[in-house]
């Protein structure tokens, strides 16, 4: 194999691909990236056996061929080569090394044969549809914070992507929850998504897709089956296994009859929660909301360091109510509200609270209270 490629393009592609490779691997080939040159293209491929990413970039191919080299070291070498340089990658038939040349720099990397490299065979994909990149980004941005990191509840370690609603009002819906909070966002159902299986997209895959979206105006093709999902973003193809589990019936925890409505300026609320929670300790992050007609008093008491209170003018006309929340969770949800006004629908100090953007009804958030 002998191929010449521009540094900036190779660095960008390796930047996408090498992230999938785990730093510690018991199987040596999984630490490598597959490099394949053919017909004036260079293809790079990496996998961790659950997730596979392939990216193609233009190159001058003198001799077609392929090999695999250590992913992180290859990335570091290319990163440190001078801007604007042309990089020549060359393998010698019998020697198991890849030579890397750029200007006066010379490197050789140990290789492993391409035949050892695993292939995450996708099989047949039952559904295929296109979604604007900006919509996919919004689905992820608005739900990712609520993905559970608790490995024992593995079925919550991802975003549940499924269709909802009836024919006229069909939606593509993303839901994530960790048991303390829940995030749900809807898009109009894209053509081709009808009848798709509900799938749980793993946390790592979600993070990679989010990082791959560099152009909000682009279009992303989603293909999926009951066991795999594939995202095609420009010249990058990301294929992932899905979480094999049943997502809980999240509809049961979304309150329907919360009759106390609090309307508050999102920015003022967010800043007030942030200020009073400065006092809170790592262990006790509770912030108390004391509601009465037209006013909200936020307070935090930390026996070790002191207390803080702040009062806000709000729209609230129901019975007085004291309720506590984890301040970190409250801030996470406030950060998702896109408009200027947040609406909180409450029931009592022990029941979940529904939080929405007053102007955008496509997203909703549920937060469990804390004892204060």
For each residue, the residues with C-beta under 8 A, 3 or more apart:
1: 35 37 63 64 65 66 67 89 90 91
2: 37 61 62 63 65 88 89 90 91
3: 37 42 59 60 61 62 63 88 89 90
4: 59 60 62 86 87 88 89
5: 9 10 42 57 58 59 60 86 87 89
6: 9 10 86 87
7: 10 11 78 81 82 83 84 85 86 87 102
8: 11 12 83 84
9: 5 6 12 13 57 58
10: 5 6 7 13 14 42 57 78 87
11: 7 8 14 15 75 78 79
12: 8 9 15 16 57
13: 9 10 16 17 42 44 55 57
14: 10 11 17 18 33 44 71 74 75 78
15: 11 12 18 19 75
16: 12 13 19 53 55 211 212 236
17: 13 14 20 21 33 44 45 46 53 54 55 71
18: 14 15 21 33 46 71 72 74 75
19: 15 16 208 211
20: 17 46 47 48 51 52 53 208
21: 17 18 25 30 31 32 33 46 48 71 72
22: 25 30 31 48
23: 72
24:
25: 21 22 28 30 31
26:
27: 30
28: 25 31 32 112
29: 32 68 112 116 117 118
30: 21 22 25 27 47 48 49 118
31: 21 22 25 28 70 71 72
32: 21 28 29 46 68 69 70 71 111 112 117
33: 14 17 18 21 44 45 46 68 69 70 71 74
34: 43 44 45 46 66 67 68 114 117
35: 1 42 43 44 66 67 68 69 89 98
36: 42 43 45 65 66 114
37: 1 2 3 41 42 43 59 61 63 64 65 66 89
38: 41 43 61 64
39: 61 64
40: 58 59 60 61
41: 37 38 56 57 58 59 61
42: 3 5 10 13 35 36 37 56 57 58 59 61 89
43: 34 35 36 37 38 54 55 56
44: 13 14 17 33 34 35 54 55 56 57
45: 17 33 34 36 52 53 54 55 117
46: 17 18 20 21 32 33 34 52 53 71
47: 20 30 51 52 53 117 118 120
48: 20 21 22 30 51 204
49: 30 118 120
50: 120 202 204 205 240 241
51: 20 47 48 120 202 204 205 208 238 239 240 241
52: 20 45 46 47 119 120 238 239 240
53: 16 17 20 45 46 47 208 236 237 238 239
54: 17 43 44 45 236 237
55: 13 16 17 43 44 45 235 236 237
56: 41 42 43 44 235
57: 5 9 10 12 13 41 42 44 235
58: 5 9 40 41 42
59: 3 4 5 37 40 41 42
60: 3 4 5 40
61: 2 3 37 38 39 40 41 42 64
62: 2 3 4
63: 1 2 3 37
64: 1 37 38 39 61
65: 1 2 36 37 91
66: 1 34 35 36 37 114
67: 1 34 35 91 98 111 112 113 114
68: 29 32 33 34 35 111 112 113 114 116 117
69: 32 33 35 73 74 98 109 110 111
70: 31 32 33 73 74 109 110
71: 14 17 18 21 31 32 33 46 74 75
72: 18 21 23 31 75 76
73: 69 70 76 77 109
74: 14 18 33 69 70 71 77 78 100 109
75: 11 14 15 18 71 72 78 79
76: 72 73 79 80
77: 73 74 80 81 100 107 109
78: 7 10 11 14 74 75 81 87 100
79: 11 75 76
80: 76 77
81: 7 77 78 85 87 102 103 105
82: 7 85 102 103
83: 7 8
84: 7 8
85: 7 81 82 102 103
86: 4 5 6 7 102
87: 4 5 6 7 10 78 81 100 101 102
88: 2 3 4 99 100 101 102
89: 1 2 3 4 5 35 37 42 98 99 100
90: 1 2 3 98 99 101
91: 1 2 65 67 95 97 98 99 111
92: 95 97 99
93:
94:
95: 91 92
96: 110 111 112 113
97: 91 92 108 109 110 111
98: 35 67 69 89 90 91 108 109 111
99: 88 89 90 91 92 106 107 108
100: 74 77 78 87 88 89 105 106 107 108 109
101: 87 88 90 105 106 107
102: 7 81 82 85 86 87 88 105
103: 81 82 85
104:
105: 81 100 101 102
106: 99 100 101
107: 77 99 100 101
108: 97 98 99 100
109: 69 70 73 74 77 97 98 100
110: 69 70 96 97
111: 32 67 68 69 91 96 97 98
112: 28 29 32 67 68 96 116 117
113: 67 68 96 116
114: 34 36 66 67 68 117
115:
116: 29 68 112 113
117: 29 32 34 45 47 68 112 114
118: 29 30 47 49
119: 52
120: 47 49 50 51 52 228 239 241
121:
122: 125 223 225 228 230 239
123: 225 227 228
124: 225
125: 122 128 223 224 225 228 230
126: 196 197 224 225 226
127: 192 193 195 196 197 222 223 224 225
128: 125 192 221 222 223 224
129: 190 191 192 193 221 222
130: 190 192 219 220 221 222
131: 135 136 172 187 190 219 220 222
132: 135 136 216 217 218 219 220
133: 136 137 213 215 216 217 218 219 220 233
134: 137 138 216 217
135: 131 132 138 139 187
136: 131 132 133 139 140 209 213 220 222 231
137: 133 134 140 141 210 213 216
138: 134 135 141 142 185 187
139: 135 136 142 143 159 161 172 174 185 187
140: 136 137 143 144 159 174 206 209 210
141: 137 138 144 210 336
142: 138 139 174 183 185 336 363
143: 139 140 146 147 159 174 175 176 183 184 185
144: 140 141 147 159 176 206 207 210
145: 176 183 332 335 336
146: 143 176 177 178 181 182 183 332 365
147: 143 144 156 157 158 159 176 178 203 206
148: 153 156 157 176 177 178 179
149: 157 178 203
150: 153 156 157 178 179
151: 154 157
152:
153: 148 150 156 157 179
154: 151 157 243 245
155: 200 243 245 246 247 248
156: 147 148 150 153 176 177 178 179 247 248
157: 147 148 149 150 151 153 154 200 202 203 243
158: 147 176 200 201 202 203 205 206 242 243
159: 139 140 143 144 147 174 175 176 200 201 206
160: 174 175 176 198 199 200 247 250
161: 139 172 173 174 198 199 200 201
162: 172 173 175 196 197 198 199
163: 170 171 172 173 189 193 194 195 196 198
164: 170 171 173 186
165: 169 170 171 186 189
166: 169 170
167: 170
168:
169: 165 166
170: 163 164 165 166 167 188 189 194
171: 163 164 165 186 187 188 189
172: 131 139 161 162 163 186 187 188 189 190 193
173: 161 162 163 164 184 185 186 187
174: 139 140 142 143 159 160 161 184 185
175: 143 159 160 162 182 183 184 247 250
176: 143 144 145 146 147 148 156 158 159 160 182 183
177: 146 148 156 181 182 183 248 250 253 366
178: 146 147 148 149 150 156 181
179: 148 150 153 156 368
180: 326 329 367 368
181: 146 177 178 329 332 333 365 366 367 368
182: 146 175 176 177 250 253 254 365 366
183: 142 143 145 146 175 176 177 333 336 363 364 365
184: 143 173 174 175 250 254 363 364 365
185: 138 139 142 143 173 174 362 363
186: 164 165 171 172 173 362 363
187: 131 135 138 139 171 172 173 190 362
188: 170 171 172
189: 163 165 170 171 172 193 194
190: 129 130 131 172 187 193
191: 129
192: 127 128 129 130
193: 127 129 163 172 189 190 196
194: 163 170 189
195: 127 163
196: 126 127 162 163 193 199 224
197: 126 127 162 224 225 226
198: 160 161 162 163 247
199: 160 161 162 196 224 226 229 242
200: 155 157 158 159 160 161 242 243 245 247
201: 158 159 161 205 206 229 240 242 243
202: 50 51 157 158 205 206 240 241 242 243
203: 147 149 157 158 206 207
204: 48 50 51 207 208
205: 50 51 158 201 202 208 209 229 238 240
206: 140 144 147 158 159 201 202 203 209 210
207: 144 203 204 210 211
208: 19 20 51 53 204 205 211 212 238
209: 136 140 205 206 212 213 231 233 238
210: 137 140 141 144 206 207 213
211: 16 19 207 208
212: 16 208 209 231 233 236 238
213: 133 136 137 209 210 216 218 220 233
214:
215: 133 218 234
216: 132 133 134 137 213
217: 132 133 134
218: 132 133 213 215 233 234
219: 130 131 132 133
220: 130 131 132 133 136 213 231 232 233
221: 128 129 130 230 231 232
222: 127 128 129 130 131 136 229 230 231
223: 122 125 127 128 229 230 232
224: 125 126 127 128 196 197 199 228 229 230 242
225: 122 123 124 125 126 127 197 228 229
226: 126 197 199 242
227: 123 241 242 244
228: 120 122 123 125 224 225 239 240 241 242
229: 199 201 205 222 223 224 225 239 240 242
230: 122 125 221 222 223 224 237 238 239 240
231: 136 209 212 220 221 222 237 238
232: 220 221 223 236 237 238
233: 133 209 212 213 218 220 236 238
234: 215 218
235: 55 56 57
236: 16 53 54 55 212 232 233
237: 53 54 55 230 231 232
238: 51 52 53 205 208 209 212 230 231 232 233
239: 51 52 53 120 122 228 229 230
240: 50 51 52 201 202 205 228 229 230
241: 50 51 120 202 227 228 244
242: 158 199 200 201 202 224 226 227 228 229
243: 154 155 157 158 200 201 202
244: 227 241
245: 154 155 200
246: 155
247: 155 156 160 175 198 200 250
248: 155 156 177 252
249: 252
250: 160 175 177 182 184 247 253 254
251: 254
252: 248 249
253: 177 182 250 352 366
254: 182 184 250 251 352 354 364 366
255: 258 345 347 351 352 353 354 366
256:
257: 347
258: 255 345 346 347 351 353 354
259: 318 345 347
260: 291 316 318 319 321 345 346 347
261: 315 316 317 318 343 344 345 346
262: 291 296 314 315 316 343 344 345 346
263: 314 315 316 341 342 343 358
264: 268 269 296 312 314 315 341 342 344
265: 268 269 312 340 341 342
266: 269 270 334 337 339 340 341 342 357
267: 270 271 340
268: 264 265 271 272 312
269: 264 265 266 272 273 312 334 342
270: 266 267 273 274 331 334 335
271: 267 268 274 275
272: 268 269 275 276 298 310 312
273: 269 270 276 277 287 298 327 330 331 334
274: 270 271 277 278 331
275: 271 272 278 308 310
276: 272 273 279 280 287 298 299 300 308 309 310 327
277: 273 274 280 285 287 300 327 328 331
278: 274 275 308
279: 276 300 301 302 305 306 307 308
280: 276 277 284 285 286 287 300 302 327
281: 284 285 302 304 305
282: 285
283:
284: 280 281 302
285: 277 280 281 282 326 327 328
286: 280 300 324 325 326 327 370 371 372
287: 273 276 277 280 298 299 300 324 325 326 327 330 372
288: 298 299 300 301 322 323 324 372
289: 296 297 298 321 322 323 324 325
290: 296 297 298 299 320 321 322
291: 260 262 295 296 314 316 318 320 321 322 323 346
292: 295 316 320
293: 316 317 320
294: 313 314 315 316 317
295: 291 292 311 312 313 314 316
296: 262 264 289 290 291 311 312 314 316
297: 289 290 309 310 311 312
298: 272 273 276 287 288 289 290 309 310 311 312
299: 276 287 288 290 307 308 309 310
300: 276 277 279 280 286 287 288 307 308 309 327
301: 279 288 307
302: 279 280 281 284 305 306 307
303:
304: 281
305: 279 281 302
306: 279 302
307: 279 299 300 301 302
308: 275 276 278 279 299 300
309: 276 297 298 299 300
310: 272 275 276 297 298 299
311: 295 296 297 298
312: 264 265 268 269 272 295 296 297 298
313: 294 295
314: 262 263 264 291 294 295 296
315: 261 262 263 264 294
316: 260 261 262 263 291 292 293 294 295 296
317: 261 293 294
318: 259 260 261 291 321
319: 260
320: 290 291 292 293
321: 260 289 290 291 318 346 348 349
322: 288 289 290 291 349 372
323: 288 289 291 346 348 349 353 369 372
324: 286 287 288 289 349 369 370 371 372
325: 286 287 289 329 330 353 367 369 370
326: 180 285 286 287 329 330 370
327: 273 276 277 280 285 286 287 300 330 331
328: 277 285 331 332
329: 180 181 325 326 332 333 367
330: 273 287 325 326 327 333 334 367
331: 270 273 274 277 327 328 334 335
332: 145 146 181 328 329 335 336
333: 181 183 329 330 336 337 355 365 367
334: 266 269 270 273 330 331 337 342
335: 145 270 331 332
336: 141 142 145 183 332 333 363 365
337: 266 333 334 342 355 357
338: 357 359 360 363
339: 266 342 357 358 359 360
340: 265 266 267 359
341: 263 264 265 266 357 358 359
342: 263 264 265 266 269 334 337 339 355 356 357 358
343: 261 262 263 355 356 357 358
344: 261 262 264 353 354 355
345: 255 258 259 260 261 262 353 354 355 356
346: 258 260 261 262 291 321 323 351 353
347: 255 257 258 259 260 351 352 353
348: 321 323 351
349: 321 322 323 324 369
350: 369
351: 255 258 346 347 348 369
352: 253 254 255 347 366 367 368 369
353: 255 258 323 325 344 345 346 347 366 367 369
354: 254 255 258 344 345 364 365 366
355: 333 337 342 343 344 345 364 365 366 367
356: 342 343 345 360 361 363 364 365
357: 266 337 338 339 341 342 343 360 361 363
358: 263 339 341 342 343
359: 338 339 340 341
360: 338 339 356 357 363
361: 356 357 364
362: 185 186 187
363: 142 183 184 185 186 336 338 356 357 360
364: 183 184 254 354 355 356 361
365: 146 181 182 183 184 333 336 354 355 356
366: 177 181 182 253 254 255 352 353 354 355
367: 180 181 325 329 330 333 352 353 355
368: 179 180 181 352
369: 323 324 325 349 350 351 352 353
370: 286 324 325 326
371: 286 324
372: 286 287 288 322 323 324
